[in-house]
């Protein structure tokens, strides 16, 4: 089993955080093609953990290999404040073919309920110890509201939400 890594321009193993003022998060509500609400969301914390890759030996069983590869995956975590008061934690990180994009299958935890999210990030810049990413996730508003109880203001109709984020991990 192969290990999952970030694109070729990934930072060295370690834990990275986003410095205050080095991120941007926006929540946009759409009703059909019209944007009915745009709100800047405060990112209270974000981290990226890049594990050290270890070489696998041939004597390991398949179960041990699966467990090891799960522990060796990079983990993204984003914590949001109002109006979402939620956290987004990646379950699976998959580099895409072009080497500049990463696809995250993550759980958006709103009020203790996990909602699955597909977040596609573009690696804008990667230097020694720094990683700048920009990405967006599309969320069906009705399903999110039913599953988690998250509601927009009554006078702001929506069919879908877009969560746009940019963060510089250092």
Backbone as CSV, one residue per row, in Angstrom:
resi,resn,N_x,N_y,N_z,CA_x,CA_y,CA_z,C_x,C_y,C_z
1,UNK,0.847,-1.174,0.000,0.000,0.000,0.000,0.891,1.235,0.000
2,UNK,0.559,2.219,-0.806,1.376,3.425,-0.901,0.902,4.471,0.096
3,UNK,1.797,5.351,0.457,1.464,6.420,1.384,0.927,7.608,0.611
4,UNK,0.005,8.337,1.236,-0.558,9.523,0.618,0.298,10.714,1.018
5,UNK,0.743,11.469,0.037,1.533,12.655,0.333,0.927,13.846,-0.369
6,UNK,1.336,15.011,0.022,0.924,16.230,-0.653,1.652,16.311,-1.982
7,UNK,1.330,17.284,-2.829,2.022,17.389,-4.106,3.531,17.455,-3.940
8,UNK,4.239,17.320,-5.043,5.697,17.264,-5.030,6.317,18.447,-4.296
9,UNK,5.622,19.544,-4.254,6.146,20.735,-3.589,5.643,20.843,-2.156
10,UNK,5.549,19.740,-1.444,5.000,19.759,-0.090,6.045,20.168,0.936
11,UNK,5.595,20.731,2.074,6.529,21.102,3.127,7.081,19.863,3.818
12,UNK,8.194,19.998,4.522,8.743,18.845,5.241,7.806,18.414,6.369
13,UNK,7.965,17.186,6.874,7.091,16.691,7.944,7.111,17.613,9.153
14,UNK,5.964,17.725,9.800,5.830,18.565,10.985,4.416,19.081,11.115
15,UNK,4.219,19.939,12.105,2.904,20.553,12.333,3.007,22.026,11.997
16,UNK,2.087,22.487,11.169,2.073,23.875,10.718,0.760,24.520,11.140
17,UNK,0.813,25.797,11.442,-0.383,26.542,11.841,-0.492,27.798,10.984
18,UNK,-1.664,28.392,11.015,-1.895,29.632,10.287,-1.755,30.781,11.268
19,UNK,-0.876,31.725,10.943,-0.671,32.891,11.797,-1.886,33.815,11.715
20,UNK,-2.184,34.545,12.782,-3.318,35.476,12.741,-3.149,36.474,11.587
21,UNK,-4.224,36.715,10.886,-4.191,37.647,9.771,-3.672,37.053,8.477
22,UNK,-3.325,35.790,8.464,-2.788,35.140,7.256,-3.799,34.167,6.653
23,UNK,-5.091,34.480,6.822,-6.129,33.617,6.265,-7.327,34.461,5.853
24,UNK,-8.153,33.867,5.013,-9.379,34.504,4.571,-10.419,33.407,4.393
25,UNK,-11.592,33.592,4.996,-12.677,32.623,4.851,-13.956,33.404,4.585
26,UNK,-14.691,32.973,3.561,-15.941,33.647,3.209,-17.021,32.598,2.971
27,UNK,-18.206,32.862,3.492,-19.363,32.011,3.285,-20.342,32.775,2.398
28,UNK,-20.693,32.195,1.261,-21.607,32.831,0.319,-22.818,31.921,0.135
29,UNK,-24.005,32.525,0.245,-25.251,31.787,0.026,-25.774,32.130,-1.359
30,UNK,-26.185,31.110,-2.086,-26.724,31.288,-3.434,-28.149,30.769,-3.494
31,UNK,-28.995,31.525,-4.184,-30.334,31.068,-4.513,-30.392,31.062,-6.031
32,UNK,-30.260,29.864,-6.606,-30.098,29.778,-8.054,-28.757,30.404,-8.420
33,UNK,-28.737,31.291,-9.417,-27.458,31.926,-9.792,-27.128,33.179,-8.976
34,UNK,-28.034,33.614,-8.101,-27.855,34.868,-7.370,-27.231,34.649,-6.001
35,UNK,-26.264,35.483,-5.673,-25.686,35.465,-4.327,-26.593,36.288,-3.423
36,UNK,-27.132,35.672,-2.380,-28.051,36.366,-1.480,-27.380,36.822,-0.191
37,UNK,-26.211,36.285,0.102,-25.509,36.652,1.332,-24.032,36.352,1.165
38,UNK,-23.209,37.300,1.567,-21.762,37.078,1.654,-21.349,37.486,3.050
39,UNK,-20.642,36.595,3.702,-20.237,36.884,5.078,-18.825,36.371,5.302
40,UNK,-17.995,37.244,5.842,-16.636,36.828,6.182,-16.681,36.056,7.493
41,UNK,-16.065,34.897,7.491,-16.046,34.016,8.656,-14.678,34.122,9.309
42,UNK,-14.665,34.185,10.621,-13.405,34.250,11.342,-12.823,32.853,11.491
43,UNK,-11.579,32.708,11.091,-10.866,31.440,11.263,-10.158,31.511,12.605
44,UNK,-10.647,30.753,13.584,-10.061,30.805,14.917,-8.811,29.945,15.042
45,UNK,-8.645,29.007,14.131,-7.457,28.170,14.158,-7.415,27.282,12.931
46,UNK,-6.224,27.015,12.474,-6.042,26.099,11.354,-4.687,25.437,11.517
47,UNK,-4.643,24.161,11.175,-3.376,23.446,11.284,-3.248,22.423,10.173
48,UNK,-2.022,22.114,9.856,-1.681,21.080,8.892,-0.624,20.213,9.550
49,UNK,-0.877,18.922,9.602,0.082,17.982,10.156,0.559,17.084,9.029
50,UNK,1.853,17.185,8.720,2.469,16.348,7.688,3.308,15.310,8.416
51,UNK,2.881,14.047,8.391,3.630,13.011,9.111,4.913,12.630,8.386
52,UNK,5.821,12.047,9.135,7.047,11.535,8.528,6.711,10.229,7.840
53,UNK,7.188,10.067,6.614,6.913,8.827,5.891,7.967,7.804,6.293
54,UNK,7.484,6.607,6.543,8.378,5.517,6.923,8.346,4.470,5.821
55,UNK,9.435,3.810,5.623,9.457,2.759,4.604,8.783,1.523,5.165
56,UNK,8.022,0.883,4.311,7.310,-0.321,4.731,8.173,-1.546,4.463
57,UNK,8.099,-2.509,5.345,8.837,-3.750,5.146,7.914,-4.781,4.544
58,UNK,8.482,-5.750,3.893,7.678,-6.780,3.240,7.015,-7.718,4.238
59,UNK,7.510,-7.795,5.462,6.969,-8.730,6.433,5.684,-8.234,7.090
60,UNK,5.289,-6.964,6.845,4.075,-6.455,7.456,2.853,-7.092,6.815
61,UNK,1.835,-7.282,7.608,0.585,-7.783,7.057,-0.183,-6.632,6.435
62,UNK,-1.208,-6.960,5.668,-1.979,-5.925,4.982,-2.692,-5.017,5.975
63,UNK,-3.191,-5.568,7.087,-3.884,-4.777,8.093,-2.948,-3.761,8.722
64,UNK,-1.722,-4.169,9.035,-0.751,-3.243,9.612,-0.409,-2.146,8.613
65,UNK,-0.338,-2.468,7.341,-0.039,-1.479,6.311,-1.152,-0.450,6.204
66,UNK,-2.426,-0.921,6.272,-3.549,0.003,6.201,-3.556,0.934,7.398
67,UNK,-3.304,0.401,8.594,-3.266,1.222,9.790,-2.145,2.234,9.708
68,UNK,-0.988,1.812,9.243,0.148,2.715,9.140,-0.139,3.816,8.133
69,UNK,-0.729,3.469,6.983,-0.979,4.478,5.975,-2.032,5.477,6.439
70,UNK,-2.998,5.050,7.271,-3.973,5.983,7.814,-3.297,6.984,8.733
71,UNK,-2.314,6.523,9.512,-1.590,7.410,10.406,-0.635,8.329,9.651
72,UNK,-0.248,7.973,8.430,0.727,8.745,7.679,0.101,9.759,6.734
73,UNK,-1.199,9.914,6.780,-1.853,10.882,5.912,-1.725,12.285,6.483
74,UNK,-1.532,13.270,5.609,-1.564,14.662,6.092,-2.972,14.985,6.582
75,UNK,-3.062,15.799,7.616,-4.350,16.154,8.188,-4.485,17.672,8.208
76,UNK,-5.532,18.177,7.567,-5.875,19.594,7.610,-6.981,19.772,8.634
77,UNK,-6.927,20.865,9.403,-7.992,21.196,10.356,-8.224,22.695,10.319
78,UNK,-9.486,23.078,10.149,-9.881,24.482,10.145,-10.984,24.658,11.175
79,UNK,-10.852,25.645,12.063,-11.866,25.954,13.067,-12.447,27.328,12.753
80,UNK,-13.784,27.385,12.614,-14.464,28.617,12.243,-15.258,29.168,13.412
81,UNK,-15.380,30.506,13.448,-16.236,31.171,14.434,-17.534,31.560,13.733
82,UNK,-18.221,32.531,14.238,-19.517,32.963,13.705,-19.486,33.207,12.214
83,UNK,-20.551,32.970,11.472,-21.825,32.422,11.907,-21.839,30.901,11.937
84,UNK,-20.735,30.254,11.509,-20.752,28.797,11.384,-20.364,28.051,12.642
85,UNK,-19.565,28.595,13.495,-19.094,27.924,14.714,-18.951,26.426,14.469
86,UNK,-17.951,26.080,13.678,-17.774,24.702,13.234,-16.297,24.402,13.051
87,UNK,-15.999,23.147,12.791,-14.627,22.756,12.467,-14.667,21.812,11.269
88,UNK,-13.640,21.904,10.453,-13.512,21.081,9.255,-12.223,20.286,9.395
89,UNK,-12.328,18.963,9.425,-11.166,18.099,9.603,-11.123,17.111,8.445
90,UNK,-9.967,17.038,7.787,-9.838,16.148,6.629,-9.758,14.697,7.075
91,UNK,-10.461,13.855,6.360,-10.432,12.418,6.586,-9.519,11.748,5.568
92,UNK,-9.449,12.336,4.393,-8.680,11.745,3.298,-8.115,12.880,2.449
93,UNK,-6.835,12.830,2.152,-6.167,13.825,1.314,-5.680,13.120,0.062
94,UNK,-6.085,13.647,-1.091,-5.720,13.021,-2.360,-5.114,14.065,-3.295
95,UNK,-3.840,13.906,-3.642,-3.257,14.828,-4.627,-3.828,14.528,-6.008
96,UNK,-4.124,15.557,-6.767,-4.670,15.371,-8.104,-3.546,15.301,-9.122
97,UNK,-3.878,14.907,-10.333,-2.894,14.583,-11.368,-1.962,15.741,-11.726
98,UNK,-2.456,16.968,-11.663,-1.614,18.086,-12.086,-0.538,18.454,-11.072
99,UNK,-0.629,17.946,-9.861,0.389,18.198,-8.847,0.250,19.529,-8.137
100,UNK,-0.681,20.362,-8.536,-0.887,21.669,-7.908,-2.197,21.735,-7.133
101,UNK,-3.000,20.681,-7.201,-4.282,20.650,-6.508,-4.343,19.458,-5.561
102,UNK,-5.041,19.659,-4.459,-5.248,18.611,-3.465,-6.744,18.556,-3.190
103,UNK,-7.285,17.367,-3.156,-8.703,17.183,-2.862,-8.840,16.594,-1.470
104,UNK,-9.628,17.245,-0.627,-9.846,16.775,0.737,-11.258,16.247,0.876
105,UNK,-11.385,15.072,1.417,-12.679,14.576,1.855,-12.663,14.799,3.354
106,UNK,-13.566,15.665,3.805,-13.505,16.118,5.188,-14.876,16.046,5.834
107,UNK,-14.878,16.205,7.144,-16.115,16.305,7.908,-16.228,17.709,8.466
108,UNK,-17.360,18.363,8.184,-17.670,19.661,8.766,-18.491,19.385,10.011
109,UNK,-17.916,19.658,11.167,-18.574,19.376,12.442,-19.293,20.637,12.913
110,UNK,-20.635,20.621,12.803,-21.466,21.740,13.234,-22.348,21.239,14.362
111,UNK,-22.183,21.814,15.536,-22.975,21.431,16.715,-22.902,19.943,17.022
112,UNK,-21.738,19.364,16.835,-21.537,17.964,17.161,-21.995,16.985,16.098
113,UNK,-22.464,17.474,14.954,-22.912,16.611,13.864,-21.933,16.754,12.704
114,UNK,-21.418,15.641,12.222,-20.459,15.649,11.116,-21.199,15.646,9.784
115,UNK,-20.815,16.567,8.900,-21.409,16.683,7.570,-20.291,16.515,6.551
116,UNK,-20.414,15.573,5.603,-19.320,15.339,4.648,-19.158,16.501,3.667
117,UNK,-17.880,16.839,3.402,-17.547,17.964,2.530,-16.422,17.547,1.599
118,UNK,-16.508,17.980,0.356,-15.430,17.793,-0.608,-14.804,19.155,-0.843
119,UNK,-13.566,19.326,-0.428,-12.865,20.601,-0.532,-11.683,20.428,-1.465
120,UNK,-11.633,21.243,-2.491,-10.526,21.178,-3.444,-9.635,22.389,-3.218
121,UNK,-8.380,22.133,-2.901,-7.416,23.193,-2.614,-6.385,23.288,-3.729
122,UNK,-6.008,24.502,-4.062,-4.927,24.735,-5.016,-3.712,25.190,-4.226
123,UNK,-2.592,24.542,-4.448,-1.351,24.931,-3.780,-0.773,26.097,-4.574
124,UNK,-0.845,27.292,-4.000,-0.375,28.497,-4.678,1.133,28.619,-4.564
125,UNK,1.629,28.418,-3.353,3.068,28.533,-3.133,3.482,27.537,-2.069
126,UNK,4.618,26.927,-2.307,5.173,26.008,-1.333,6.668,26.247,-1.256
127,UNK,7.108,26.763,-0.129,8.525,26.984,0.115,8.892,26.183,1.352
128,UNK,10.144,26.202,1.701,10.610,25.468,2.877,9.859,25.934,4.122
129,UNK,9.003,25.088,4.653,8.287,25.400,5.883,7.061,26.275,5.683
130,UNK,6.636,26.544,4.468,5.453,27.368,4.197,4.603,26.721,3.112
131,UNK,3.297,26.855,3.265,2.372,26.329,2.269,1.176,27.272,2.196
132,UNK,0.931,27.838,1.014,-0.191,28.736,0.789,-1.207,28.002,-0.078
133,UNK,-2.441,27.855,0.435,-3.491,27.141,-0.286,-4.733,28.018,-0.410
134,UNK,-5.457,27.816,-1.508,-6.721,28.502,-1.759,-7.697,27.439,-2.237
135,UNK,-8.913,27.453,-1.702,-9.865,26.440,-2.124,-11.298,26.808,-1.809
136,UNK,-12.198,25.988,-2.313,-13.621,26.211,-2.096,-14.343,24.879,-1.979
137,UNK,-15.431,24.919,-1.235,-16.306,23.759,-1.091,-17.732,24.218,-1.335
138,UNK,-18.491,23.403,-2.041,-19.902,23.694,-2.283,-20.729,22.801,-1.371
139,UNK,-21.683,23.404,-0.668,-22.510,22.677,0.289,-23.987,22.850,-0.063
140,UNK,-24.745,21.774,-0.156,-26.186,21.914,-0.363,-26.834,22.419,0.932
141,UNK,-27.471,23.582,0.855,-27.979,24.235,2.067,-29.070,23.415,2.764
142,UNK,-30.015,22.881,2.035,-31.104,22.137,2.675,-30.600,20.909,3.430
143,UNK,-29.686,20.178,2.805,-29.140,19.003,3.492,-28.347,19.404,4.734
144,UNK,-27.561,20.478,4.623,-26.790,20.959,5.776,-27.725,21.402,6.901
145,UNK,-28.773,22.119,6.550,-29.735,22.596,7.556,-30.432,21.428,8.237
146,UNK,-30.864,20.438,7.473,-31.558,19.288,8.061,-30.639,18.442,8.932
147,UNK,-29.405,18.273,8.489,-28.477,17.410,9.228,-27.936,18.071,10.486
148,UNK,-27.626,19.363,10.413,-26.917,20.006,11.523,-27.711,21.077,12.252
149,UNK,-28.781,21.572,11.647,-29.535,22.645,12.281,-28.984,24.023,11.975
150,UNK,-27.957,24.126,11.132,-27.388,25.414,10.751,-28.396,26.176,9.897
151,UNK,-28.684,27.430,10.267,-29.661,28.232,9.533,-29.098,29.609,9.209
152,UNK,-29.477,30.080,8.039,-29.175,31.445,7.629,-30.306,32.348,8.118
153,UNK,-30.109,33.680,8.083,-31.215,34.574,8.451,-32.447,34.306,7.579
154,UNK,-33.609,34.510,8.143,-34.868,34.173,7.489,-35.052,34.865,6.137
155,UNK,-34.585,36.084,6.004,-34.768,36.842,4.767,-33.675,36.580,3.739
156,UNK,-32.846,35.566,3.955,-31.775,35.204,3.022,-32.001,33.788,2.504
157,UNK,-32.786,33.634,1.433,-33.018,32.287,0.904,-31.741,31.730,0.285
158,UNK,-31.615,30.410,0.296,-30.424,29.784,-0.279,-30.736,28.364,-0.731
159,UNK,-30.098,27.965,-1.814,-30.163,26.573,-2.266,-28.828,25.889,-2.050
160,UNK,-27.756,26.685,-2.053,-26.428,26.122,-1.811,-25.536,27.181,-1.170
161,UNK,-24.469,26.705,-0.543,-23.475,27.569,0.082,-22.123,27.295,-0.547
162,UNK,-21.280,28.319,-0.549,-19.897,28.128,-0.978,-19.011,28.609,0.161
163,UNK,-18.115,27.752,0.576,-17.144,28.086,1.605,-15.808,28.294,0.903
164,UNK,-15.346,29.532,0.856,-14.100,29.891,0.197,-13.061,30.140,1.276
165,UNK,-11.870,29.554,1.115,-10.845,29.800,2.117,-9.462,29.892,1.483
166,UNK,-8.660,30.708,2.124,-7.248,30.863,1.750,-6.465,30.893,3.060
167,UNK,-5.396,30.148,3.121,-4.612,30.072,4.348,-3.141,29.850,4.030
168,UNK,-2.295,30.468,4.836,-0.856,30.285,4.702,-0.347,29.564,5.946
169,UNK,0.058,28.338,5.765,0.584,27.529,6.868,2.086,27.766,6.979
170,UNK,2.540,28.014,8.194,3.968,28.237,8.424,4.411,27.533,9.689
